[in-house]
């Protein structure tokens, strides 16, 4: 059975991680991702982005900058969908955490329940989109991207893009290693959506 939704990290998973990206012109899509998002949209799989954006708390940029980047990502996915009827965006929603316990900006510098690996963003997405966690997948290039999903009973996939290779080395030390499937990039998820009846989580 295909997933209801994919809760996906942003930097290092969808786009290149350029270290505190803050401007739309810095966006570089990881090869194959836009086409993958198009096919997921065609298969009626919701893609929900959940991203830690501690640059807000650190004073590197403000929430308006984050929103501007997300608006550009949305436009990019609208462009790739082209003439699909009622296409809209291939990304159904964006969630981000602007907090950090060691930040410098008042109002954002505290330990919250939404900064991954805390599950706050995932719980909000589940509520907003009426999702069954057991029918959702978590995808990212860091273990903290996957841990909220694992806590909630989601299937978890670690991509080797971004910080994925480093995270893969760390994965073997974690008690949940066998619950995580390692894939080369988000593009590989398409074959798993098509063949999910044969899915068996295996850490490579």
N, C-alpha and C positions, 0 to 999 in steps of 0.2 A: 504494500500500500504506500502510495506516495505521501510525503509529509504534508500536513496542513500548512506549515510555515517553516522557514529557515531563519533562525536568529543568527545574524552574521556580523562579525566584526568588520570594521572599516579599514583602517590603515594596516597594510601588510596582507590584507585578505582580498579586498575589492580594489584598492588603489595602493600605489607604492607608499611606503612609510618614509616620509622625508623629514621626520623629527619635528613635531609640533607644527604640522601644516596649518596655515591660517588664511590662505588666499586661494580663490578659485583657480588662478592661473598656475598654481603649484600642482594641481591634480594630474596624476599620470595613472591611467587605468592599467592594472595588471593584464597582460595579454590574454585574450580569450574570455575575460570576465563579462564584458558588455554583451557578447553573443550568448553567454551562458544565462545571464539575467533575462535576455529576450526569450529564450527557450523555457525558462522556469515560469515566466509570465504566461506563455502559451499553454503550459501545463497546469495553470491555475494554482501554482505554488507561491504563497506569499513570501516575499523577502523583506525582513525587518532588520534594520541596521541598529546595533547596540554598541556604542563606542565610548570609551573613557577619553575625556577631553580635559585633562588636568591643567592644560595651558591656561584655561580661564582662571583657575584658582592661583596659579603661579604668576599671573599678570602678563603673560606673553601675548594674549589676545582676549577679546571679549566674546560674549555669547552671540552677538551680531555677526562676528566673523565665522563662527561655527555654522550659523544658520545660512550664511552666504555660500559656504562650501557645500552644504547639503542641498541648497537650491540648485547649484550647478550640477551636482551629481544627479539630481532628479531630471534636470533638463537633458543631460547626456543620455539618460536611459529612455527618455521620451523620444529623442532623436533616433536611437537605434531601433525602437519599436516601429517607427515610421507610420505606415498606413494601416496598421492593425486596427480593426474596429474597436472603438472605445478604449484605446490602448492605455492612455494615461502614462504613468511611470512604472517601470519594472521594479521599483522599490516602493513597497506599500507604506512604510513609515520609518522615521528616524527617531532613535532615542540616544541621548548622550548624557554622561555624567560630567559636570563642570567642576566637581569638588576634588580636594586633596587635603589630607590631614596636616600636611606641612606647607600649605599654600601661603600666599601673602595678601590675597584680596579678601577683605571683610565680606562675609556672607557666603563665601565659597570654601573657606579654609577650615574644614572639620571632617571627621570620620563619618561618612554617610552610609546608607544601606543600598546605594545604587552603583557605586564604583565597583566594577568587576574586580575580584570574584564574588562580591556580594550580589544577590539575585534581584535587586530592586528593579532594574530596567527590564529584566525578563518577566517579572511578575506584572509590571505595568503593561507590557506588550500582550501578555496572556489575557489580562482583563480587557484591554482595549479591543482586541480582535477575537475575543471569545474562543480561545485556543485550548486544546487538550494537550498538555505538555508531552504526554506519551506519544503524540503524533507529530511532534516537532523535532527539528534537528538544530544543533548548535555547531557553528563553524567559525574557526578563527586560527590565528597564527601563534597564539600564546595560550598557555594552559589556563590562565585566568579567564580567557574568553569562553572556555568550555565548561569550567567548574560550575557556574550557575545553572547551566543546562543539565549537567549530570546530577546536581542536587535535586532537580525537579523531574528527573526521569526521562530526559531527552536523549536521543542518540547524539554522539559527539564526533566531530571530524576535525582533525588538525591538518591544516594546509602547510606545505613546505615553503611557501612564499613568505616574504617578510621575515619575521623572526622564527619561522617554523622549524628550521633545522636545529637551531639551538633548543627550542622547546621539545623537539623530538628526543634529544639526548636526555633532557630532564624527565621526560615522560616515564621512562623505564623505572624511575625511582618512586613513582607515585602508586598508591594502592589501587587506583582506578585505571591503570594503564591498559588493561585488557578490554575496557569499555570504550576505548578511543580508537578510531580508525584513522590512519595517516593517509592523506591523499596529496598528490603533487601540487594541485591548485584547485581553486573553486570550480574550474572547468570540468574536473573529473566527477563532480557531483551529479552531472546529468545522467551518466550511465547508472549511477546508484539509484537515482529517482526512477529510472525506467525498470530497474531490476530489483527493486526493494524487497520483493517477496523472497529473494534469495539472500537477503542481507544477513551477514554475521559479523559483529564487530571484531576486528582483528587488528592489533597494533603491529605495524610493519617495522 
